[in-house]
């Protein structure tokens, strides 16, 4: 996970855990396609997805 994404995500997770200490979170890092498919198949409740960076020259 890039630091650009991890910094805000860590803060959000810390706030969530403080507000809801009895909720268990299970996090797994996967690529965008796998995350979307897991949500569509109801294998996971949420996916944190960020837009892809533009490819230079395209």
C-alpha positions in Angstrom: 0.0 0.0 0.0 1.4 3.4 -0.9 2.0 5.8 1.9 -0.3 8.3 0.1 -3.2 5.9 0.8 -2.0 4.4 4.1 -1.8 7.7 6.0 -5.5 8.6 5.7 -6.6 5.0 6.0 -4.7 4.4 9.2 -6.3 7.5 10.8 -9.8 6.4 9.6 -9.3 2.9 11.0 -8.0 4.2 14.3 -11.1 6.5 14.7 -13.4 3.6 13.7 -11.9 1.2 16.3 -12.1 3.8 19.0 -15.8 4.5 18.2 -16.7 0.8 17.8 -14.3 -1.3 19.9 -16.5 -4.4 19.7 -16.4 -4.6 15.9 -13.8 -6.9 14.4 -12.1 -5.7 11.2 -10.3 -8.0 8.9 -8.2 -6.3 6.2 -6.7 -7.8 3.1 -4.8 -5.9 0.4 -5.8 -7.0 -3.1 -5.8 -5.3 -6.5 -8.8 -3.2 -7.7 -10.4 -6.0 -9.8 -10.3 -8.5 -7.0 -11.8 -6.0 -4.6 -14.7 -5.2 -6.9 -15.3 -8.9 -7.5 -15.3 -9.8 -3.8 -17.9 -7.1 -3.1 -20.1 -8.2 -6.1 -19.9 -11.8 -4.9 -20.8 -10.7 -1.3 -17.5 -12.2 -0.1 -16.6 -8.9 1.6 -18.6 -5.9 2.8 -16.4 -3.1 1.6 -13.5 -2.4 -0.7 -11.3 0.7 -0.5 -10.4 1.5 -4.1 -8.4 4.4 -5.4 -8.2 5.5 -9.1 -5.3 4.3 -11.1 -2.5 6.8 -11.8 -2.5 8.0 -15.4 0.1 6.4 -17.6 2.6 8.9 -19.1 2.2 9.5 -22.8 -1.4 8.3 -22.9 
